[in-house]
Amino acid sequence: MTAQPDISRADTAALYDAHVLKNYARAAITLVRGSGCRAWDDEGRSYLDFSSGVAVSSLGHCHPHWVAAIRRQAGELVHTSNLYRHPNQGELARRLAGYAGPGRLFFCNSGGEADEALIKLSRLYGVAKAGGTEGQCFKVITARGGFHGRMFGGMSATAQEKIQKGFRPLVPGFAVAELNDLDSFAAQMDESTSAVLLETIQGESGINPCTPQFLVGLRKLCDERGILLLLDEVQCGLGRTGTFYAFEAAGIRPDAIAMAKGLGGGFPIGAVWIAERFSELFTPGTHGSTFGGTPLACAAGLAVLDVIEREGLLAKVREQGAEWLAELSALVAEFPQKLADVRGRGYLVGLQFAVDSAPYVAGLRERGLLVVPAGGNVIRVLPPLIATRAELAESVQILRETLRALG
Ligand SMILES: *Cc1c(COP(=O)(O)O)cnc(C)c1O
Protein backbone atom coordinates (compact mmCIF):
# COMPACT_ATOMS: atom_id res chain seq x y z
CA MET A 1 0.00 0.00 0.00
CA THR A 2 1.40 3.38 -0.98
CA ALA A 3 0.46 6.56 0.80
CA GLN A 4 -2.32 8.63 -0.71
CA PRO A 5 -1.62 12.15 0.49
CA ASP A 6 -4.24 14.82 -0.03
CA ILE A 7 -1.71 17.42 -1.08
CA SER A 8 1.63 17.24 -2.79
CA ARG A 9 4.99 17.52 -1.10
CA ALA A 10 5.53 20.99 -2.57
CA ASP A 11 2.19 22.17 -1.22
CA THR A 12 3.00 20.92 2.27
CA ALA A 13 6.37 22.65 2.14
CA ALA A 14 4.65 25.85 0.99
CA LEU A 15 2.18 25.68 3.88
CA TYR A 16 5.02 25.28 6.38
CA ASP A 17 6.96 28.11 4.77
CA ALA A 18 3.98 30.43 4.91
CA HIS A 19 2.37 29.54 8.22
CA VAL A 20 4.52 27.51 10.63
CA LEU A 21 6.91 29.13 13.10
CA LYS A 22 10.51 28.85 11.99
CA ASN A 23 11.90 27.47 15.25
CA TYR A 24 12.99 24.11 13.78
CA ALA A 25 15.47 23.10 11.10
CA ARG A 26 13.24 20.47 9.50
CA ALA A 27 14.39 17.78 7.07
CA ALA A 28 12.85 18.15 3.61
CA ILE A 29 10.64 15.09 3.71
CA THR A 30 6.95 14.73 4.53
CA LEU A 31 5.98 11.59 6.41
CA VAL A 32 2.44 10.33 5.94
CA ARG A 33 2.23 6.80 7.35
CA GLY A 34 3.99 4.43 9.73
CA SER A 35 3.94 0.79 10.76
CA GLY A 36 6.34 -0.84 13.23
CA CYS A 37 9.87 0.43 12.64
CA ARG A 38 8.99 1.84 9.19
CA ALA A 39 7.66 5.21 8.10
CA TRP A 40 6.61 6.22 4.57
CA ASP A 41 6.89 9.59 2.90
CA ASP A 42 4.41 11.22 0.53
CA GLU A 43 6.21 9.73 -2.48
CA GLY A 44 5.85 6.21 -1.15
CA ARG A 45 9.48 5.85 -0.04
CA SER A 46 9.98 3.82 3.11
CA TYR A 47 12.42 4.60 5.93
CA LEU A 48 13.74 2.56 8.82
CA ASP A 49 12.67 4.96 11.53
CA PHE A 50 15.37 4.83 14.19
CA SER A 51 14.55 8.37 15.29
CA SER A 52 11.38 7.09 16.99
CA GLY A 53 10.18 10.70 16.97
CA VAL A 54 13.06 11.50 19.39
CA ALA A 55 12.79 8.45 21.64
CA VAL A 56 8.99 8.68 21.78
CA SER A 57 7.50 5.95 19.58
CA SER A 58 8.69 3.17 21.86
CA LEU A 59 6.38 0.59 20.25
CA GLY A 60 7.14 1.82 16.75
CA HIS A 61 4.35 3.24 14.64
CA CYS A 62 0.74 2.17 15.14
CA HIS A 63 1.33 -0.95 17.24
CA PRO A 64 -1.97 -2.88 17.06
CA HIS A 65 -2.38 -3.22 20.85
CA TRP A 66 -1.71 0.50 21.35
CA VAL A 67 -4.05 1.51 18.49
CA ALA A 68 -6.83 -0.71 19.86
CA ALA A 69 -6.43 0.74 23.37
CA ILE A 70 -6.64 4.32 22.08
CA ARG A 71 -9.60 3.54 19.81
CA ARG A 72 -11.50 1.84 22.64
CA GLN A 73 -10.81 4.67 25.09
CA ALA A 74 -11.63 7.38 22.54
CA GLY A 75 -15.11 5.90 22.20
CA GLU A 76 -15.63 5.68 25.95
CA LEU A 77 -14.23 8.74 27.76
CA VAL A 78 -11.41 11.01 26.64
CA HIS A 79 -11.10 13.82 29.17
CA THR A 80 -12.43 14.52 32.63
CA SER A 81 -9.88 16.98 34.12
CA ASN A 82 -8.38 16.22 37.51
CA LEU A 83 -11.56 17.27 39.32
CA TYR A 84 -12.59 13.61 39.17
CA ARG A 85 -11.01 10.16 39.24
CA HIS A 86 -10.62 7.75 36.35
CA PRO A 87 -9.50 4.11 36.64
CA ASN A 88 -6.74 4.49 34.01
CA GLN A 89 -4.81 7.16 35.93
CA GLY A 90 -4.87 5.17 39.16
CA GLU A 91 -3.75 2.03 37.34
CA LEU A 92 -0.93 3.75 35.44
CA ALA A 93 0.29 5.32 38.71
CA ARG A 94 0.28 1.90 40.37
CA ARG A 95 2.25 0.31 37.55
CA LEU A 96 4.85 3.09 37.29
CA ALA A 97 5.37 3.02 41.06
CA GLY A 98 5.83 -0.73 40.70
CA TYR A 99 9.04 0.03 38.79
CA ALA A 100 10.15 3.08 40.80
CA GLY A 101 9.34 1.99 44.36
CA PRO A 102 7.04 3.26 47.13
CA GLY A 103 5.89 6.69 46.04
CA ARG A 104 3.26 8.72 44.22
CA LEU A 105 2.70 9.90 40.66
CA PHE A 106 1.74 13.24 39.15
CA PHE A 107 0.69 13.32 35.49
CA CYS A 108 1.31 16.07 32.96
CA ASN A 109 1.76 16.24 29.19
CA SER A 110 5.44 16.55 28.35
CA GLY A 111 9.00 16.23 29.57
CA GLY A 112 9.27 19.96 30.12
CA GLU A 113 6.26 19.89 32.40
CA ALA A 114 7.63 16.90 34.30
CA ASP A 115 10.88 18.80 34.89
CA GLU A 116 8.95 21.87 36.09
CA ALA A 117 7.23 19.65 38.67
CA LEU A 118 10.64 18.39 39.87
CA ILE A 119 11.89 21.96 40.22
CA LYS A 120 8.74 22.97 42.12
CA LEU A 121 9.30 19.95 44.40
CA SER A 122 12.82 21.22 45.10
CA ARG A 123 11.38 24.58 46.15
CA LEU A 124 8.78 23.04 48.49
CA TYR A 125 11.47 20.80 49.99
CA GLY A 126 13.82 23.76 50.46
CA VAL A 127 11.12 25.71 52.29
CA ALA A 128 10.47 22.75 54.59
CA LYS A 129 14.23 22.33 55.14
CA ALA A 130 14.51 26.02 56.10
CA GLY A 131 11.79 25.64 58.70
CA GLY A 132 9.07 27.18 56.56
CA THR A 133 10.94 30.24 55.31
CA GLU A 134 10.93 30.92 51.57
CA GLY A 135 13.98 32.13 49.68
CA GLN A 136 16.68 30.56 51.86
CA CYS A 137 17.16 27.08 50.48
CA PHE A 138 16.53 26.83 46.76
CA LYS A 139 19.82 26.09 45.03
CA VAL A 140 19.59 23.23 42.52
CA ILE A 141 22.85 21.77 41.23
CA THR A 142 22.72 20.54 37.64
CA ALA A 143 25.28 18.90 35.35
CA ARG A 144 27.07 20.64 32.54
CA GLY A 145 25.66 19.52 29.20
CA GLY A 146 22.32 18.54 30.73
CA PHE A 147 18.98 19.23 29.07
CA HIS A 148 15.73 19.78 30.95
CA GLY A 149 13.36 21.19 28.38
CA ARG A 150 12.37 24.61 27.10
CA MET A 151 10.18 25.97 29.89
CA PHE A 152 11.55 28.65 32.15
CA GLY A 153 12.54 26.43 35.06
CA GLY A 154 13.97 23.65 32.90
CA MET A 155 15.66 26.09 30.52
CA SER A 156 17.29 27.82 33.50
CA ALA A 157 18.46 24.38 34.67
CA THR A 158 19.95 23.70 31.22
CA ALA A 159 23.46 25.13 31.26
CA GLN A 160 23.80 25.47 27.49
CA GLU A 161 24.25 28.85 25.86
CA LYS A 162 22.33 27.86 22.72
CA ILE A 163 19.25 27.06 24.85
CA GLN A 164 19.39 30.09 27.18
CA LYS A 165 20.55 32.80 24.78
CA GLY A 166 17.96 35.51 24.27
CA PHE A 167 15.77 34.53 27.19
CA ARG A 168 17.53 36.11 30.17
CA PRO A 169 16.80 36.90 32.97
CA LEU A 170 16.50 33.24 33.89
CA VAL A 171 14.99 31.66 36.98
CA PRO A 172 17.61 32.11 39.73
CA GLY A 173 19.06 29.36 41.89
CA PHE A 174 20.72 26.97 39.45
CA ALA A 175 24.38 26.02 39.81
CA VAL A 176 26.40 23.89 37.40
CA ALA A 177 28.80 21.07 38.25
CA GLU A 178 30.81 18.71 36.06
CA LEU A 179 29.24 15.40 35.06
CA ASN A 180 30.83 12.35 36.73
CA ASP A 181 32.89 14.56 39.04
CA LEU A 182 31.75 14.07 42.63
CA ASP A 183 34.12 16.71 44.00
CA SER A 184 32.62 19.26 41.64
CA PHE A 185 29.11 18.50 42.96
CA ALA A 186 30.29 18.39 46.59
CA ALA A 187 31.95 21.80 46.18
CA GLN A 188 28.61 23.34 45.20
CA MET A 189 26.66 21.81 48.11
CA ASP A 190 25.89 24.13 51.01
CA GLU A 191 23.11 25.13 53.41
CA SER A 192 21.16 26.75 50.59
CA THR A 193 21.10 23.62 48.42
CA SER A 194 17.77 21.85 48.05
CA ALA A 195 18.40 19.43 45.20
CA VAL A 196 20.59 17.92 42.51
CA LEU A 197 18.91 17.55 39.12
CA LEU A 198 20.45 15.61 36.26
CA GLU A 199 19.84 13.17 33.43
CA THR A 200 20.94 9.61 34.16
CA ILE A 201 22.24 9.57 30.58
CA GLN A 202 22.49 12.94 28.85
CA GLY A 203 20.58 12.70 25.58
CA GLU A 204 20.45 16.02 23.73
CA SER A 205 24.09 16.81 24.35
CA GLY A 206 25.29 13.51 22.87
CA ILE A 207 24.66 10.34 24.95
CA ASN A 208 26.86 11.04 27.96
CA PRO A 209 26.09 8.58 30.77
CA CYS A 210 26.54 9.08 34.50
CA THR A 211 28.88 6.30 35.64
CA PRO A 212 27.40 3.90 38.21
CA GLN A 213 30.09 4.92 40.75
CA PHE A 214 29.19 8.57 40.26
CA LEU A 215 25.47 7.92 40.85
CA VAL A 216 26.20 5.81 43.94
CA GLY A 217 28.49 8.54 45.28
CA LEU A 218 25.98 11.27 44.50
CA ARG A 219 23.21 9.33 46.26
CA LYS A 220 25.44 9.09 49.35
CA LEU A 221 26.37 12.79 49.26
CA CYS A 222 22.72 13.82 48.91
CA ASP A 223 21.68 11.55 51.78
CA GLU A 224 24.41 12.88 54.07
CA ARG A 225 23.49 16.50 53.38
CA GLY A 226 19.72 16.27 53.17
CA ILE A 227 19.63 17.16 49.46
CA LEU A 228 17.08 15.72 47.03
CA LEU A 229 18.38 13.60 44.15
CA LEU A 230 16.13 14.30 41.16
CA LEU A 231 16.65 12.29 37.97
CA ASP A 232 15.44 13.41 34.56
CA GLU A 233 14.64 10.13 32.79
CA VAL A 234 12.52 11.78 30.11
CA GLN A 235 14.74 10.39 27.34
CA CYS A 236 16.66 7.49 28.90
CA GLY A 237 13.79 5.99 30.91
CA LEU A 238 10.82 3.78 29.97
CA GLY A 239 12.88 0.80 28.85
CA ARG A 240 15.14 2.53 26.34
CA THR A 241 18.35 1.25 27.96
CA GLY A 242 17.01 -2.24 28.71
CA THR A 243 16.02 -1.53 32.29
CA PHE A 244 12.74 0.24 32.95
CA TYR A 245 14.58 3.25 34.38
CA ALA A 246 18.19 3.87 33.39
CA PHE A 247 19.30 4.47 37.02
CA GLU A 248 18.47 0.84 37.91
CA ALA A 249 21.80 -0.17 36.37
CA ALA A 250 23.58 1.74 39.17
CA GLY A 251 21.48 0.10 41.89
CA ILE A 252 20.34 3.40 43.35
CA ARG A 253 16.94 5.02 43.76
CA PRO A 254 16.39 8.79 43.36
CA ASP A 255 13.93 10.87 45.38
CA ALA A 256 11.94 11.83 42.30
CA ILE A 257 11.89 10.95 38.59
CA ALA A 258 10.73 12.89 35.53
CA MET A 259 9.37 10.83 32.60
CA ALA A 260 7.66 11.56 29.32
CA LYS A 261 8.83 10.76 25.75
CA GLY A 262 8.46 6.95 25.53
CA LEU A 263 5.72 6.74 28.16
CA GLY A 264 2.80 7.31 25.78
CA GLY A 265 4.36 5.62 22.75
CA GLY A 266 3.54 8.74 20.72
CA PHE A 267 0.58 10.04 22.67
CA PRO A 268 1.60 13.09 24.74
CA ILE A 269 1.95 12.27 28.43
CA GLY A 270 4.49 13.13 31.10
CA ALA A 271 4.78 11.94 34.67
CA VAL A 272 6.68 12.53 37.86
CA TRP A 273 7.25 9.88 40.51
CA ILE A 274 8.03 11.19 43.99
CA ALA A 275 9.25 8.97 46.84
CA GLU A 276 6.60 8.49 49.50
CA ARG A 277 8.31 10.57 52.16
CA PHE A 278 8.54 13.67 49.95
CA SER A 279 5.25 13.24 48.13
CA GLU A 280 3.23 15.02 50.82
CA LEU A 281 5.04 18.28 50.09
CA PHE A 282 2.46 18.75 47.33
CA THR A 283 -0.87 19.52 48.98
CA PRO A 284 -4.17 20.41 47.23
CA GLY A 285 -3.73 23.56 45.15
CA THR A 286 0.09 23.57 45.05
CA HIS A 287 0.38 22.21 41.50
CA GLY A 288 -1.83 21.05 38.69
CA SER A 289 -2.49 20.37 35.02
CA THR A 290 -5.82 20.57 33.22
CA PHE A 291 -4.95 17.85 30.73
CA GLY A 292 -2.53 15.83 32.89
CA GLY A 293 -3.29 12.11 32.96
CA THR A 294 -6.47 12.03 30.89
CA PRO A 295 -8.21 8.67 30.46
CA LEU A 296 -6.97 8.62 26.85
CA ALA A 297 -3.33 9.53 27.62
CA CYS A 298 -3.23 6.95 30.41
CA ALA A 299 -4.75 4.31 28.12
CA ALA A 300 -1.82 4.93 25.76
CA GLY A 301 0.65 4.67 28.66
CA LEU A 302 -0.94 1.45 29.92
CA ALA A 303 -0.78 -0.03 26.41
CA VAL A 304 2.94 0.78 26.23
CA LEU A 305 3.58 -0.96 29.57
CA ASP A 306 1.46 -3.96 28.47
CA VAL A 307 3.57 -4.48 25.37
CA ILE A 308 6.90 -3.91 27.15
CA GLU A 309 5.90 -6.54 29.72
CA ARG A 310 4.11 -9.10 27.50
CA GLU A 311 6.74 -9.09 24.78
CA GLY A 312 9.65 -9.14 27.25
CA LEU A 313 11.09 -6.02 25.60
CA LEU A 314 13.46 -5.06 28.42
CA ALA A 315 15.44 -8.30 28.10
CA LYS A 316 15.38 -8.04 24.29
CA VAL A 317 16.66 -4.46 24.37
CA ARG A 318 19.46 -5.50 26.74
CA GLU A 319 20.56 -8.52 24.71
CA GLN A 320 20.03 -7.26 21.17
CA GLY A 321 21.27 -3.82 22.16
CA ALA A 322 24.60 -5.25 23.36
CA GLU A 323 25.09 -7.20 20.11
CA TRP A 324 24.13 -4.14 18.04
CA LEU A 325 26.52 -1.90 19.99
CA ALA A 326 29.34 -4.36 19.27
CA GLU A 327 28.54 -4.25 15.53
CA LEU A 328 28.36 -0.46 15.57
CA SER A 329 31.66 -0.27 17.45
CA ALA A 330 33.28 -2.25 14.63
CA LEU A 331 32.47 0.71 12.34
CA VAL A 332 34.83 2.89 14.42
CA ALA A 333 37.70 0.56 13.50
CA GLU A 334 36.57 0.50 9.86
CA PHE A 335 36.22 4.27 9.47
CA PRO A 336 38.54 5.81 12.08
CA GLN A 337 38.87 9.14 10.22
CA LYS A 338 35.11 9.66 10.22
CA LEU A 339 33.74 7.90 13.30
CA ALA A 340 35.48 8.54 16.62
CA ASP A 341 33.34 6.65 19.15
CA VAL A 342 30.13 4.70 19.66
CA ARG A 343 28.54 4.74 23.11
CA GLY A 344 25.30 4.11 24.93
CA ARG A 345 23.21 1.28 26.34
CA GLY A 346 20.32 -0.72 24.97
CA TYR A 347 18.54 1.24 22.25
CA LEU A 348 20.00 4.61 23.31
CA VAL A 349 23.13 4.93 21.22
CA GLY A 350 25.31 7.86 20.16
CA LEU A 351 27.73 7.88 17.24
CA GLN A 352 30.49 10.38 17.88
CA PHE A 353 31.72 11.68 14.53
CA ALA A 354 35.27 12.95 14.08
CA VAL A 355 33.93 15.26 11.36
CA ASP A 356 30.78 17.37 10.89
CA SER A 357 27.90 14.93 11.47
CA ALA A 358 25.20 16.96 9.67
CA PRO A 359 25.90 15.57 6.18
CA TYR A 360 25.67 12.06 7.62
CA VAL A 361 22.20 12.68 9.05
CA ALA A 362 21.09 13.70 5.53
CA GLY A 363 23.08 10.89 3.88
CA LEU A 364 21.51 8.26 6.14
CA ARG A 365 18.04 9.63 5.39
CA GLU A 366 18.72 9.47 1.64
CA ARG A 367 19.66 5.80 2.14
CA GLY A 368 16.51 5.12 4.14
CA LEU A 369 17.55 5.46 7.81
CA LEU A 370 16.10 8.14 10.10
CA VAL A 371 18.25 9.20 13.08
CA VAL A 372 18.41 12.17 15.47
CA PRO A 373 21.14 14.81 15.58
CA ALA A 374 22.61 15.65 19.01
CA GLY A 375 25.19 18.15 20.27
CA GLY A 376 28.92 17.89 19.56
CA ASN A 377 28.75 16.04 16.19
CA VAL A 378 26.93 13.11 17.74
CA ILE A 379 24.16 11.25 15.92
CA ARG A 380 21.61 9.49 18.12
CA VAL A 381 20.26 6.18 16.90
CA LEU A 382 17.07 5.41 18.82
CA PRO A 383 15.23 2.33 17.53
CA PRO A 384 11.73 1.58 18.76
CA LEU A 385 11.92 -0.97 21.60
CA ILE A 386 10.26 -3.50 19.28
CA ALA A 387 13.14 -3.38 16.77
CA THR A 388 14.31 -6.88 15.78
CA ARG A 389 17.83 -8.21 15.20
CA ALA A 390 17.19 -7.98 11.44
CA GLU A 391 16.17 -4.32 11.67
CA LEU A 392 19.19 -3.50 13.85
CA ALA A 393 21.44 -5.26 11.31
CA GLU A 394 19.82 -3.26 8.51
CA SER A 395 20.73 -0.03 10.32
CA VAL A 396 24.37 -1.15 10.57
CA GLN A 397 24.37 -1.91 6.83
CA ILE A 398 22.99 1.55 5.95
CA LEU A 399 25.49 3.19 8.29
CA ARG A 400 28.36 1.27 6.69
CA GLU A 401 27.24 2.25 3.16
CA THR A 402 26.87 5.88 4.19
CA LEU A 403 30.25 6.01 5.93
CA ARG A 404 31.82 4.50 2.82
CA ALA A 405 30.08 6.92 0.45
CA LEU A 406 30.51 10.26 2.23
CA GLY A 407 33.48 12.57 2.67
C1 LIG B 1 13.09 15.89 25.54
C2 LIG B 1 13.58 16.14 26.93
C3 LIG B 1 12.94 17.06 27.77
C4 LIG B 1 11.81 17.94 27.29
O1 LIG B 1 10.67 17.19 26.95
P1 LIG B 1 9.50 17.89 26.10
O2 LIG B 1 8.45 16.82 26.04
O3 LIG B 1 10.06 18.27 24.78
O4 LIG B 1 9.05 19.08 26.88
C5 LIG B 1 13.40 17.17 29.06
N1 LIG B 1 14.42 16.45 29.52
C6 LIG B 1 15.05 15.55 28.73
C7 LIG B 1 16.17 14.73 29.29
C8 LIG B 1 14.67 15.38 27.41
O5 LIG B 1 15.32 14.52 26.62
The ligand as an SDF file (V2000), in Angstrom:
LIG
                    3D

 15 15  0  0  0  0  0  0  0  0999 V2000
   13.0930   15.8900   25.5440 C   0  0  0  0  0  0  0  0  0  0  0  0
   13.5760   16.1380   26.9280 C   0  0  0  0  0  0  0  0  0  0  0  0
   12.9370   17.0630   27.7650 C   0  0  0  0  0  0  0  0  0  0  0  0
   11.8070   17.9360   27.2880 C   0  0  0  0  0  0  0  0  0  0  0  0
   10.6710   17.1890   26.9550 O   0  0  0  0  0  0  0  0  0  0  0  0
    9.4960   17.8920   26.0980 P   0  0  0  0  0  0  0  0  0  0  0  0
    8.4510   16.8220   26.0410 O   0  0  0  0  0  0  0  0  0  0  0  0
   10.0640   18.2650   24.7780 O   0  0  0  0  0  0  0  0  0  0  0  0
    9.0470   19.0830   26.8750 O   0  0  0  0  0  0  0  0  0  0  0  0
   13.4010   17.1670   29.0610 C   0  0  0  0  0  0  0  0  0  0  0  0
   14.4250   16.4470   29.5190 N   0  0  0  0  0  0  0  0  0  0  0  0
   15.0550   15.5470   28.7280 C   0  0  0  0  0  0  0  0  0  0  0  0
   16.1660   14.7270   29.2870 C   0  0  0  0  0  0  0  0  0  0  0  0
   14.6680   15.3800   27.4070 C   0  0  0  0  0  0  0  0  0  0  0  0
   15.3240   14.5210   26.6240 O   0  0  0  0  0  0  0  0  0  0  0  0
  1  2  1  0
  2  3  1  0
  2 14  2  0
  3  4  1  0
  3 10  2  0
  4  5  1  0
  5  6  1  0
  6  7  2  0
  6  8  1  0
  6  9  1  0
 10 11  1  0
 11 12  2  0
 12 13  1  0
 12 14  1  0
 14 15  1  0
M  END
$$$$
